[in-house]
Amino acid sequence: MRSNLKALVDILTDVRRTIRTGRSANPSLTLRASLCAAAAVIAFAAVASVAIFGVSYIQAKDAQDDRLEEVAGILSRSRIAFGRRDGGTFEALYMDDDDFEARYVVDPDSPEAELPAGSDILVHTLHRTGRALRIRLPHPLRDGFHTLELHGRSYRVFSQTLVNGRHVVTGERTISALKEAWLDSVNLLIPFLLLSVLLAFVIWLLLWRMMRPVKQLALDVGHRSGDALSPMPLAGVPSELLPLLTSFNGLLARVETLRGQEARFVADAAHELRSPLAALSLQAERLEKEDLTPAARERLQTLRAGIDRAVRQVSQLLTLKRAQAKAAAAHSAPAGAAHGETPKADVLRAVQEAVESVYWEAEKLGIQIEVEGVEDLPAGAAPMMPMAFDDLFTILRNLLENAVRYSPSGTAVTLKLDAADASRPVLTVSDCGPGIPAAERARVLEPFYRRLGTGVSGTGLGLAIVKTLCDRWRLTLTLEDAHPGNAGAPGLAASIRRA
């Protein structure tokens, strides 16, 4: 019931918007069909009303003529029965109609069956308790039915001549037949109109229900992420939507093919670059052992830094593409489970391996890595994250690498584990670097975006990899100031937790 009311409100809103704008830029098919159905019902009701009134009026006029003729017959029998005293005429009261007319009523075609012009007559009316109207005929009046103007009003009149020379004239106002037809029509039209309104509502309800697959399809498409390229299911889809849905699935297939080609090209290009970069790095190492002038050795150090940066960028690019490929596959099949089970990653092991992977780089830069929260765990506690272990390790390693790179020498990078709820642990990596302004925190999650003026070389892919993997496993990534009170070095605190 609530959904029906909501749909009715939506349609009324479309109607109001259409009236305001003259013509909607995106007209509603349901609204159009409902209005057309309502117009058809109204037109049908109008035609039916006219037809019903016409038939009722004809029947009322026939009934009026029958009443006039019947009353005239009653008066004629009374005149025959009580008009003479010689007896023998009382049989007129119980004679058969055909016998009575054959014996006592003048044939309408006879010259005697006529009231001459100028005659003064009394017309017995069938309303107002049988009041009689005295009139003088302006023209001859033949036996039968006539419509006359009596005292300024229209009357239906029936005249009948008896064999004794008496004339019997009955009359009733013509408006009586009109009133009777109106009352009969109203009695018929009220339920008919109510049924028409009910029919219009039923038609609208059917149309709304028929459009529900379209709305559901729109919701399904709207709730899809950009990486979900699996075809839309065709089971249960109305045949009218099959061509559109089939074309849409074809478009998804083409987009998936193009994305696959792009991913393969980037991955192949990055993979092919690793070999020459490794060769360049090896040659640079050999060159360092040679006896070089100070200027040449300085240039060699610059070359080594560029080679290392290129190697790191290629490695990060491969990691990002693998993460994006896994995230895209996760939308078409349950992630990481052969039997539909979500894998569990050992948080303590991931923390240990991630710290070990960046320890020597941090040591070389004079940065200390601290781990908090592990010693507070109860004995035998093993906090888990609902994700693949390799992905959790990749997330922590990238967060630690970013923190180490942006932290000044002599400071510390902290990895904090909050496992108050063992099923929902929170991991936070914080540093003492320049931090990221709130206005740029959404941008730094995009690939290849780097803040200017930090003086630190990087690939711009670390946080993009973290964001991609968090989205795949439905984790929430939060970026905040690690030291809000320190305007010079607020630092960055990156936290991951279950959504």
C-alpha positions as CSV (number, residue, x, y, z in Angstrom):
1,M,0.0,0.0,0.0
2,R,2.8,2.4,0.9
3,S,4.6,1.7,-2.4
4,N,1.4,2.3,-4.3
5,L,0.9,5.7,-2.6
6,K,4.5,6.6,-3.3
7,A,4.0,5.7,-7.0
8,L,0.9,7.8,-7.1
9,V,2.8,10.7,-5.5
10,D,5.5,10.3,-8.2
11,I,3.0,10.4,-11.0
12,L,1.3,13.5,-9.6
13,T,4.7,15.1,-9.3
14,D,5.3,14.3,-13.0
15,V,2.0,15.8,-13.9
16,R,2.7,19.0,-12.0
17,R,6.2,19.2,-13.6
18,T,4.7,18.7,-17.0
19,I,2.1,21.4,-16.4
20,R,4.7,23.8,-15.3
21,T,7.2,23.2,-18.1
22,G,4.6,22.6,-20.9
23,R,6.4,19.5,-22.0
24,S,8.8,17.4,-20.0
25,A,12.3,16.8,-21.4
26,N,12.0,13.2,-20.2
27,P,8.3,12.2,-20.4
28,S,7.1,9.3,-18.4
29,L,5.7,6.4,-20.3
30,T,3.6,5.4,-17.3
31,L,2.2,8.9,-17.1
32,R,1.4,9.0,-20.8
33,A,-0.2,5.6,-20.8
34,S,-2.2,6.5,-17.6
35,L,-3.4,9.8,-19.1
36,C,-4.4,8.1,-22.4
37,A,-6.2,5.4,-20.5
38,A,-8.0,8.0,-18.4
39,A,-8.9,10.0,-21.5
40,A,-10.3,6.8,-23.1
41,V,-12.3,6.0,-20.0
42,I,-13.7,9.5,-19.8
43,A,-14.6,9.5,-23.5
44,F,-16.2,6.2,-23.2
45,A,-18.1,7.3,-20.1
46,A,-19.3,10.5,-21.9
47,V,-20.5,8.5,-24.9
48,A,-22.1,5.9,-22.7
49,S,-23.8,8.7,-20.7
50,V,-25.3,10.3,-23.8
51,A,-26.4,6.9,-25.1
52,I,-28.0,5.9,-21.7
53,F,-29.8,9.2,-21.5
54,G,-31.0,8.9,-25.0
55,V,-32.4,5.4,-24.5
56,S,-33.9,6.4,-21.1
57,Y,-35.6,9.4,-22.8
58,I,-37.1,7.3,-25.6
59,Q,-38.3,4.8,-23.0
60,A,-39.8,7.5,-20.8
61,K,-41.7,9.0,-23.8
62,D,-43.1,5.6,-24.7
63,A,-44.0,5.0,-21.0
64,Q,-45.7,8.5,-21.0
65,D,-47.7,7.6,-24.1
66,D,-48.7,4.3,-22.6
67,R,-49.9,6.0,-19.4
68,L,-52.0,8.6,-21.4
69,E,-53.6,5.9,-23.5
70,E,-54.3,3.8,-20.4
71,V,-55.9,6.7,-18.5
72,A,-57.9,7.6,-21.6
73,G,-59.2,4.0,-21.7
74,I,-60.2,4.1,-18.0
75,L,-62.1,7.4,-18.6
76,S,-63.7,6.0,-21.7
77,R,-65.0,2.9,-19.9
78,S,-66.3,5.1,-17.1
79,R,-68.1,7.4,-19.6
80,I,-69.7,4.4,-21.3
81,A,-70.6,2.7,-18.0
82,F,-72.0,5.7,-16.1
83,G,-72.9,8.1,-18.9
84,R,-76.4,6.5,-19.7
85,R,-79.2,5.1,-17.5
86,D,-80.6,2.5,-20.0
87,G,-78.4,-0.2,-18.5
88,G,-76.4,-2.8,-20.3
89,T,-73.3,-0.6,-20.6
90,F,-71.6,-1.7,-17.3
91,E,-70.1,-4.5,-19.3
92,A,-67.7,-1.9,-20.7
93,L,-65.9,-2.1,-17.3
94,Y,-64.9,-5.7,-17.8
95,M,-64.8,-6.1,-21.5
96,D,-61.7,-7.2,-23.3
97,D,-59.6,-4.2,-24.7
98,D,-60.1,-5.2,-28.3
99,D,-63.8,-5.8,-27.9
100,F,-64.2,-2.5,-26.1
101,E,-62.4,-0.6,-28.8
102,A,-64.3,-2.4,-31.6
103,R,-67.7,-1.6,-30.0
104,Y,-67.3,1.8,-28.3
105,V,-64.3,3.6,-29.8
106,V,-64.5,5.4,-33.1
107,D,-61.8,4.3,-35.7
108,P,-59.0,6.9,-35.8
109,D,-59.4,7.2,-39.6
110,S,-63.1,8.0,-39.4
111,P,-64.1,11.6,-40.1
112,E,-65.8,11.7,-36.7
113,A,-62.5,11.0,-34.9
114,E,-61.7,14.7,-34.8
115,L,-62.3,17.7,-32.6
116,P,-63.2,20.7,-34.7
117,A,-61.3,23.9,-34.4
118,G,-62.8,26.3,-31.8
119,S,-64.1,23.5,-29.6
120,D,-63.9,24.1,-25.9
121,I,-62.5,21.0,-24.2
122,L,-61.3,19.7,-20.9
123,V,-57.9,18.0,-20.9
124,H,-57.5,15.6,-18.0
125,T,-53.9,15.9,-16.8
126,L,-51.9,13.2,-15.1
127,H,-50.2,15.5,-12.6
128,R,-51.4,17.8,-9.8
129,T,-54.1,15.4,-8.6
130,G,-55.7,15.1,-12.0
131,R,-56.3,18.8,-12.6
132,A,-58.3,19.4,-15.9
133,L,-57.3,22.2,-18.2
134,R,-60.0,24.1,-20.2
135,I,-58.8,25.1,-23.6
136,R,-60.2,26.2,-27.0
137,L,-58.7,24.4,-29.9
138,P,-57.1,26.8,-32.5
139,H,-57.2,24.0,-35.1
140,P,-58.8,20.6,-35.5
141,L,-57.5,17.8,-33.3
142,R,-57.4,14.2,-34.7
143,D,-57.5,11.2,-32.4
144,G,-54.1,10.0,-31.3
145,F,-51.0,11.5,-29.8
146,H,-50.1,15.2,-30.1
147,T,-47.7,17.7,-28.5
148,L,-49.5,21.0,-27.7
149,E,-48.8,24.2,-26.0
150,L,-51.4,24.5,-23.2
151,H,-51.3,27.7,-21.1
152,G,-47.8,28.4,-22.1
153,R,-46.4,24.9,-21.4
154,S,-45.7,21.9,-23.5
155,Y,-48.0,18.9,-23.1
156,R,-48.2,15.4,-24.5
157,V,-51.9,14.9,-25.4
158,F,-53.9,11.8,-26.3
159,S,-57.3,12.2,-27.8
160,Q,-60.0,9.4,-28.3
161,T,-63.5,9.6,-29.7
162,L,-66.4,7.4,-28.4
163,V,-69.3,6.1,-30.5
164,N,-71.7,8.3,-28.4
165,G,-69.9,11.4,-29.7
166,R,-68.0,12.1,-26.5
167,H,-64.3,12.9,-26.7
168,V,-61.8,11.9,-24.1
169,V,-58.5,13.9,-24.0
170,T,-55.7,13.2,-21.5
171,G,-52.4,15.1,-21.2
172,E,-49.1,15.2,-19.3
173,R,-46.3,17.8,-19.4
174,T,-43.5,16.7,-21.7
175,I,-41.0,17.7,-19.1
176,S,-42.2,14.8,-17.0
177,A,-40.7,12.4,-19.5
178,L,-37.5,14.4,-19.4
179,K,-37.4,14.2,-15.6
180,E,-38.1,10.5,-15.6
181,A,-35.3,10.0,-18.2
182,W,-32.9,12.1,-16.1
183,L,-33.7,10.1,-12.9
184,D,-33.3,6.8,-14.7
185,S,-30.0,7.9,-16.2
186,V,-28.7,9.1,-12.9
187,N,-29.5,5.8,-11.3
188,L,-27.6,4.0,-14.0
189,L,-24.8,6.5,-14.4
190,I,-23.7,6.7,-10.7
191,P,-22.6,3.1,-10.5
192,F,-21.3,3.3,-14.0
193,L,-19.1,6.3,-13.3
194,L,-17.9,4.8,-10.0
195,L,-16.9,1.7,-12.0
196,S,-15.2,3.9,-14.6
197,V,-13.1,5.6,-11.9
198,L,-12.3,2.2,-10.4
199,L,-11.3,1.0,-13.9
200,A,-9.0,4.0,-14.4
201,F,-7.3,3.3,-11.1
202,V,-7.0,-0.4,-12.0
203,I,-5.5,0.5,-15.4
204,W,-3.0,2.9,-13.7
205,L,-2.1,0.2,-11.1
206,L,-1.6,-2.4,-13.8
207,L,0.6,0.0,-15.8
208,W,2.6,0.9,-12.7
209,R,3.2,-2.8,-11.9
210,M,4.1,-3.5,-15.5
211,M,6.7,-0.8,-15.3
212,R,8.3,-2.2,-12.1
213,P,10.8,-4.4,-14.1
214,V,12.0,-1.2,-15.8
215,K,12.5,0.6,-12.5
216,Q,14.1,-2.5,-10.9
217,L,16.4,-2.7,-13.9
218,A,17.3,1.0,-13.5
219,L,18.1,0.4,-9.8
220,D,20.3,-2.6,-10.6
221,V,22.2,-0.7,-13.2
222,G,22.5,2.4,-10.9
223,H,23.8,0.4,-8.0
224,R,26.6,-1.2,-10.1
225,S,30.1,0.0,-9.7
226,G,32.3,1.1,-12.5
227,D,34.2,-2.2,-12.4
228,A,31.1,-4.5,-12.6
229,L,31.0,-5.4,-16.3
230,S,29.3,-8.8,-16.0
231,P,26.2,-9.1,-18.2
232,M,22.8,-8.3,-16.8
233,P,20.6,-11.4,-16.2
234,L,17.9,-11.9,-18.9
235,A,15.7,-14.3,-16.9
236,G,12.2,-12.9,-16.2
237,V,12.8,-9.7,-18.2
238,P,9.8,-8.6,-20.3
239,S,10.2,-9.3,-24.0
240,E,9.9,-5.6,-24.8
241,L,13.0,-4.9,-22.8
242,L,15.1,-7.8,-24.2
243,P,16.4,-5.8,-27.2
244,L,17.5,-3.0,-25.0
245,L,19.0,-5.3,-22.3
246,T,20.7,-7.4,-24.9
247,S,22.3,-4.3,-26.5
248,F,23.4,-3.1,-23.1
249,N,25.0,-6.5,-22.3
250,G,26.8,-6.2,-25.7
251,L,28.1,-2.8,-24.7
252,L,29.3,-4.2,-21.4
253,A,31.1,-7.0,-23.2
254,R,32.8,-4.5,-25.6
255,V,33.8,-2.3,-22.7
256,E,35.2,-5.3,-20.8
257,T,37.2,-6.3,-23.9
258,L,38.6,-2.8,-24.2
259,R,39.5,-2.7,-20.6
260,G,41.1,-6.1,-20.8
261,Q,43.2,-5.0,-23.7
262,E,44.2,-1.8,-21.9
263,A,45.1,-3.7,-18.8
264,R,47.1,-6.3,-20.7
265,F,48.9,-3.6,-22.7
266,V,49.8,-1.7,-19.5
267,A,50.9,-4.9,-17.7
268,D,52.8,-6.1,-20.7
269,A,54.5,-2.8,-21.2
270,A,55.4,-2.6,-17.5
271,H,56.7,-6.2,-17.5
272,E,58.8,-5.5,-20.6
273,L,60.2,-2.4,-19.0
274,R,61.4,-4.4,-16.0
275,S,64.1,-6.2,-17.9
276,P,65.9,-3.2,-19.4
277,L,65.5,-1.3,-16.1
278,A,67.1,-4.2,-14.3
279,A,69.9,-4.3,-16.8
280,L,70.4,-0.5,-16.4
281,S,70.5,-0.9,-12.6
282,L,73.1,-3.7,-12.9
283,Q,75.3,-1.6,-15.2
284,A,75.0,1.3,-12.8
285,E,76.1,-0.9,-9.9
286,R,79.1,-2.0,-11.9
287,L,79.9,1.5,-12.9
288,E,80.0,2.5,-9.2
289,K,83.0,0.2,-8.7
290,E,85.0,2.1,-11.3
291,D,87.4,4.9,-10.5
292,L,85.2,8.0,-11.3
293,T,85.7,11.6,-10.8
294,P,83.5,13.3,-8.2
295,A,81.4,15.0,-10.9
296,A,80.9,11.7,-12.7
297,R,80.0,9.9,-9.5
298,E,77.5,12.6,-8.6
299,R,75.9,12.2,-12.0
300,L,75.9,8.4,-11.5
301,Q,74.0,8.8,-8.2
302,T,71.4,10.9,-10.0
303,L,71.2,8.2,-12.7
304,R,70.8,5.5,-10.0
305,A,68.0,7.5,-8.3
306,G,66.2,7.8,-11.6
307,I,66.5,4.1,-12.4
308,D,65.3,3.2,-8.9
309,R,62.3,5.5,-9.3
310,A,61.5,4.0,-12.6
311,V,61.8,0.4,-11.2
312,R,59.5,1.3,-8.3
313,Q,57.0,3.0,-10.6
314,V,56.8,0.0,-12.9
315,S,56.4,-2.3,-9.9
316,Q,53.7,-0.2,-8.5
317,L,52.0,0.0,-11.8
318,L,51.9,-3.8,-12.1
319,T,50.6,-4.0,-8.5
320,L,47.8,-1.5,-9.3
321,K,46.7,-3.3,-12.5
322,R,46.6,-6.6,-10.6
323,A,44.5,-5.0,-7.8
324,Q,42.1,-3.5,-10.4
325,A,41.9,-6.9,-12.2
326,K,41.0,-8.6,-8.9
327,A,38.5,-5.9,-8.0
328,A,36.8,-6.3,-11.4
329,A,36.6,-10.1,-11.1
330,A,35.2,-9.7,-7.6
331,H,32.0,-8.2,-9.0
332,S,31.2,-11.2,-11.1
333,A,32.1,-13.9,-8.5
334,P,32.6,-14.1,-4.8
335,A,36.0,-12.8,-4.0
336,G,38.8,-15.2,-3.1
337,A,36.8,-18.3,-2.3
338,A,36.4,-21.5,-4.3
339,H,33.3,-22.5,-2.5
340,G,31.8,-19.0,-1.8
341,E,33.7,-18.5,1.5
342,T,35.5,-15.2,2.2
343,P,39.2,-15.8,3.1
344,K,40.6,-14.6,6.4
345,A,43.9,-12.8,6.6
346,D,46.1,-13.1,9.8
347,V,46.6,-9.5,10.9
348,L,49.6,-10.1,13.1
349,R,51.5,-12.0,10.3
350,A,50.6,-9.2,7.8
351,V,51.9,-6.5,10.2
352,Q,55.2,-8.4,10.8
353,E,55.9,-9.0,7.1
354,A,54.9,-5.5,6.1
355,V,57.2,-4.0,8.7
356,E,60.1,-6.3,7.6
357,S,59.6,-5.3,3.9
358,V,60.2,-1.6,4.6
359,Y,62.6,-1.9,7.6
360,W,65.9,-1.5,5.7
361,E,64.7,1.5,3.7
362,A,63.5,3.2,6.9
363,E,66.8,2.3,8.6
364,K,68.7,3.9,5.7
365,L,66.6,7.1,6.0
366,G,67.0,7.3,9.8
367,I,63.3,6.6,10.5
368,Q,62.1,4.3,13.3
369,I,59.1,2.0,12.8
370,E,57.0,1.4,15.9
371,V,54.2,-1.1,16.3
372,E,51.5,-0.5,19.0
373,G,48.6,-2.5,20.2
374,V,50.2,-6.0,19.6
375,E,51.4,-6.3,23.2
376,D,48.0,-5.5,24.5
377,L,46.4,-8.5,22.8
378,P,45.2,-11.4,25.0
379,A,47.3,-14.5,24.9
380,G,46.4,-16.6,21.9
381,A,44.5,-13.8,20.2
382,A,44.6,-13.9,16.4
383,P,42.7,-11.0,14.9
384,M,41.6,-11.6,11.3
385,M,40.5,-9.4,8.4
386,P,38.0,-10.7,5.9
387,M,40.3,-10.6,2.8
388,A,43.2,-12.3,1.1
389,F,46.4,-12.2,3.0
390,D,48.5,-10.9,0.0
391,D,46.1,-7.9,-0.3
392,L,46.3,-7.0,3.3
393,F,50.1,-7.2,3.1
394,T,50.1,-5.0,0.0
395,I,47.9,-2.4,1.8
396,L,50.1,-2.2,4.9
397,R,53.3,-2.2,2.9
398,N,52.2,0.7,0.7
399,L,50.9,2.7,3.7
400,L,54.3,2.1,5.5
401,E,56.3,3.0,2.4
402,N,54.4,6.3,1.9
403,A,54.8,7.1,5.6
404,V,58.6,6.4,5.5
405,R,59.1,8.4,2.4
406,Y,57.3,11.5,3.7
407,S,58.6,11.4,7.2
408,P,61.7,13.6,8.1
409,S,64.8,11.8,9.3
410,G,64.9,11.1,13.0
411,T,61.2,10.7,13.4
412,A,59.0,7.6,13.8
413,V,56.3,5.9,11.8
414,T,53.7,4.2,13.9
415,L,51.6,1.2,13.0
416,K,48.8,0.8,15.5
417,L,46.5,-2.2,15.9
418,D,43.2,-1.7,17.7
419,A,41.7,-5.2,18.2
420,A,39.2,-4.4,21.0
421,D,36.8,-6.3,18.7
422,A,38.8,-9.2,17.3
423,S,36.3,-9.6,14.5
424,R,36.6,-5.9,13.4
425,P,40.3,-4.8,14.0
426,V,41.4,-1.3,13.0
427,L,44.9,-0.7,11.5
428,T,46.3,2.8,11.5
429,V,49.6,4.0,10.0
430,S,50.7,7.5,11.1
431,D,53.7,9.6,10.4
432,C,55.2,13.0,11.2
433,G,55.4,14.3,7.7
434,P,53.7,17.3,6.1
435,G,50.3,15.6,5.9
436,I,47.6,16.1,3.3
437,P,45.1,19.0,3.3
438,A,41.5,17.9,3.7
439,A,40.7,19.4,0.3
440,E,43.2,17.1,-1.5
441,R,42.5,13.8,0.4
442,A,40.1,12.6,-2.2
443,R,42.5,13.5,-5.1
444,V,45.5,11.6,-3.6
445,L,43.5,8.4,-4.0
446,E,43.5,8.8,-7.8
447,P,46.4,7.1,-9.8
448,F,49.4,9.3,-10.5
449,Y,48.2,12.3,-8.5
450,R,51.0,13.7,-6.3
451,R,51.1,16.8,-4.1
452,L,53.5,19.5,-5.3
453,G,56.1,21.1,-3.0
454,T,56.7,18.1,-0.8
455,G,60.2,17.5,-2.1
456,V,59.7,13.8,-2.1
457,S,59.9,11.7,-5.3
458,G,57.2,9.1,-5.7
459,T,55.0,7.3,-8.2
460,G,51.5,8.6,-7.2
461,L,50.2,5.0,-7.1
462,G,50.6,3.9,-3.5
463,L,47.3,5.2,-2.1
464,A,45.5,4.4,-5.3
465,I,46.5,0.7,-4.8
466,V,45.3,0.9,-1.2
467,K,42.0,2.4,-2.2
468,T,41.4,-0.2,-5.0
469,L,42.1,-3.1,-2.6
470,C,39.9,-1.6,0.2
471,D,37.0,-1.2,-2.3
472,R,37.4,-4.8,-3.4
473,W,37.1,-6.1,0.2
474,R,34.6,-3.5,1.4
475,L,37.1,-1.8,3.8
476,T,36.9,1.8,4.8
477,L,40.0,3.9,4.2
478,T,40.2,7.1,6.3
479,L,42.8,9.8,6.0
480,E,43.2,12.2,8.9
481,D,45.8,14.4,10.5
482,A,48.1,12.4,12.8
483,H,49.0,15.5,14.9
484,P,46.2,18.1,14.5
485,G,47.9,20.6,16.8
486,N,51.1,20.7,14.8
487,A,50.6,23.1,12.0
488,G,54.1,22.6,10.6
489,A,54.0,18.8,10.5
490,P,50.5,17.6,11.1
491,G,51.4,14.2,9.7
492,L,49.0,11.7,8.1
493,A,47.0,8.9,9.8
494,A,45.7,6.3,7.4
495,S,43.2,3.9,8.9
496,I,41.5,0.8,7.5
497,R,38.6,-1.0,9.0
498,R,35.6,-3.1,7.9
499,A,32.8,-1.0,6.4
